[in-house]
Each structure stands twice: as C-alpha cells, then as structure tokens.
Amino acid sequence: MSLAREISKRRTFGIISHPDAGKTTLTEKLLLFGGAIQSAGAVKSNKIKKTATSDFMEIEKQRGISVATSVMAFNYKNVKINILDTPGHKDFAEDTYRTLTAVDSVILVIDCANGVEAQTKKLMEVCRMRNTPVIVFINKMDREGRDPYDLLDEIENTLNIKVRPLSWPIGIGSSFKGVYNIYEKNLNLFDSNKTKVQRNIVSIKDLNDPTLDDILGISADKLREDLELIEGVYDEFDVEKYKLGELAPIFFGSALNNFGVQELLDTFITIAPFPRGRETNLRLVEPTENKLSGFVFKIHANLDPNHRDRIAFLRICSGKFERNKFYYHVRNEKKIKFSNPTSFMAQDKSVIDEAFPGDVIGLYDTGIFKIGDTLTEGEKMEFKGIPSFSPEIFKELINKDPMKTKQLEKGIQQLTDEGVAQLFIQQPGNRKIVGTVGELQFEVIQYRLLHEYAASAEFQPKALYKACWMTTNDETKLENFIARKAQNIAKDKDNNYVFLAPTKFLLESAEKDYPEITFHTTSEFKRTLVEG
Ligand code: G4P
C-alpha cells in the first residue's frame, strides 16, 4: 500500500475531559465497537491489573487514578484508529498537554449535569492554541442534567469555539428517550443497557411523519420545535471549519449505556482529519515525505523498578518507520536503530516491523531520550510545539543523604527528562527547584528517587508564583534584569534563563519596569529564547 494510502487510513486522536465526565467509559466503548475488546469493563480492569504489579503504580492504585498515558489502536471500517489516552487526574495535566501535541484531533467529553468544568477549560485552551479539531460528546444523558441549549451556550462562551449539534436529545434523565440524528435523519431510541451495543434506529426523513408521534407521544412536538430552532440558530455544519478548529460538532449520548457512541464513531472516521503536515524549526514536514521523522512526546518509566529502562513514545510525522534501520537522533547527533519497536493494539503490545505517520510506537529507551526529541533520517530539525507550561507549585529538593548525591542528581535528571516535573537550577549552590502542576508529583518523585535511585530527599515549599521564560530585542536590558534579580533567576533543562516570579504583583512590576522584555508562562517560544 502506498504511503499516501496508509496516511489517509489513519486517525490519531485524544479523548479529553474533566475527571469523571466519562472519558474512560467512552474509550472503552469505542474499543468495544472497534472489536478491540470483547467485554465492557476491560479497560478499567486492565488499569487495576497494571497497578497491582508494581510498587510505583501502587501510589496510583491507592489514589484511584491512572497516571499512565497509553496508546490504544484498533481498526474500524478499514480505518486505523489510534487513541492516545490521557491521565484524568489534574495533577498530571502537563502529561495530557504534551500528549495533545501528538494528536490530530480530540473528542471532548462533557458531563451533562456539570457542563464545562475547570479541567475542560484548561485542556481546551491547549487545543485552541494549536487549532486542534474538536468533537464534543455530551455524556450521561440517562441522568438528570442541564438544559441542552444552556450547555451549548456555555461551551461557546467559555471554550471560545462555535458549536453545531449533529444530534439532539429527546428528554433527559428519567425522561430520556433517545437522540435524533440530524444528519442521517433518524431516531435512535434509548434503552438502558450497559453491555450491549444499542441500535434501535427508526428512519424519520420528514419530521411531520406521524410515526414520530406514535413513538415519542407528546415529546414529538417538542422535538420538532427544537429542531426548527436549531436549524434557525445554527449555521449548516461546515466540515472545513471543524478541521480548522473553529467549529465543534456536538453529540449527545450515554457512554455507560453504549448509547450514541456509534454515531460519534461513524462521524468521527468520516470527518476527523488524517495526519497532516507539522512545523519544525526549519520547515513544514509533510507526512507524505519519504524520509522518516517523528518526535517523542512521552517517556514512560518501566513498571518494574528493578529495571530502569523506559519506553519512549514516538509519534511518526512523515515517511515510514522500519525496524532495525538507523535513524538520526537530532539532539544527541547520533545514529541509532531499534530492534524491538512496539505498537499498541488495544491492550496488547507487539513488536512491529514498520509504522506510518499518525502511528505512535514505543521505543525501548536506556536514557537517551528526552521529551521533545526528534528522530529523522539525517536532517537537523526539531518539531515545534512541545511546550513546557509554567508549573504552579514549586519546591526545593533537599538531599537527605550526602553519600547519595550522585544518585540524586541522576534520578532527578532522569525523572524530569521523563516529564514528571520541571527542574530549575539556581545559583549559587546548584539548588534544585522542582515545579509541578499538582502536589501528587512531589510524592511520586520522592518515592521513585528512593525506590529506583536509592536517594533519599525531601521537598521544602517555595513561595513562587510562576516560572517565566523571557524574550527580548534588547540584550543589555535582559542582562541587566538577570543581574538585578539574580536571586529569582534560574535555568531550565535546556539552559534557558527563567524568572521565578515570587508573586503576581512582582511579575507585573517586572513587566512594567522592563517593557523591553516579554515574560512567557509557556516555553512555546523556545526557539527564539536567549540561551544562557
Ligand atoms: P473519567 O475517565 O472521565 O474520569 O470518567 P469515567 O469513565 O471513569 O466515569 C466516571 C463515572 O461516571 C463512572 O462511575 C462511570 O461509570 C460513570 N459514567 C460514565 N458514563 C456514564 C453515563 O453515560 N451515564 C451514567 N449514569 N454514568 C456514567 P463510577 O461510579 O465513578 O465508577 P464505576 O464504579 O462505575 O466504574
């Protein structure tokens, strides 16, 4: 099969949601439709099995969360679907942000009772930054929830995206009767069933058809009114606007009851974009180029703490990946080959011989990879858009055992390469300030340092507000700022200067006093940063 054909068959996406909206349930149901798993409950039970086999994962089990981001691939109607799963816990949001750099589109799950929640907003901000196409699935329609019009308004107003319903609910909660598929002009009638695929479809081409009244009774007129209103208020669905990330089609359903999921999946494979060109620091790379390129967006620690090797997740952007072929590791300036690259089909890992743009493969990593690393066939380019976001909590790492300084250095370096947290080094004294988006990472780091590196450490809270990367056209001013604020200046993992602003007020003062310097709370501008 030609490369272009392989590419057009692939859909690589992420499911995002505020915790508890139903992301895991929907993922599982998609896998069920795709025939990738045989029974409901398999995804969750897999999570538990994994956590039971490792100490590190014990932390997750105790807290009932899934730290790992995994990849699940399956075939559906001759399309290869790659789902990049993201951790639901908010403390691992950064992991999710990075995973979003490796997808071509997303499905956003919203709980019909809670509407747009805190984490929904943050995740959508990241999608909006890169104009990622979004399909919205409003879930839990079998439960009492909010008025659908309210939900649509809230999505438009708070998530900064236009919406267009492609299905419409009839009732909600105890009165939920099903959805009308606006595009296919049929009714899908709801019947609570958690294990089976539900498809009770009645074609209603003309809304005046009396069959509608026979089936829905008094709800038929309400549906007619709603549909008339929708057609009046919302423009026709424009797939190009969806692909530009400007318009989100909306579906209603109940993941737990397998309801509305197939409509979602069928529309998804029809409209979702296949792998597209990606920007590097040098040029746009088209997926159809013959030479391989790809980037590492996640590094996963071995679940067995006795083996320190890791798995680097590589998103393929162009060309064909082949087992045992030499590729160029741009940052290390070295050629390497991989004898056991793995693919992830549903829950099975298997060694593969080849992979194509859109695919995500696992590469055994003995410590050579960092998040954001690029592999090519020789070209010295780097993919854009694996930004670091300013952490929200900062703590200083204190060594409790001077005999183990080396282990601690190595451990914290490797853990931050994996992206567990961000490390900022402050002078004098090489002080290590660790920044995260949640408290949980500090526990994970402390635990892993001790169990994997035999290094005992503790954290001392630092009252800091944000880490800001800096750009300027006036080098002298920047040098002046760095000298004056020395006690709040540090360097990040790439040796960039960072201003650790103690408070919002002090950041604003710095912005006022130094108008020549721009302070960024993401490192998206990395390429233009002044290196220290
Ligand atoms: P998450 O990954 O987004 O965090 O959410 P998850 O799928 O784990 O779902 C959170 C809870 O919501 C689960 O209940 C799940 O069963 C329930 N849920 C998901 N979809 C629906 C739906 O369509 N209708 C209803 N009524 N509930 C739904 P739980 O009690 O927390 O977990 P469990 O014991 O059922 O596994």
Residues whose N, C-alpha, C, O or C-beta is under 5 A from the ligand:
A	BS01	G4P	S17 H18 P19 D20 A21 G22 K23 T24 T25 L26 G88 N139 K140 M141 D142 R143 G253 S254 A255 L256 N257
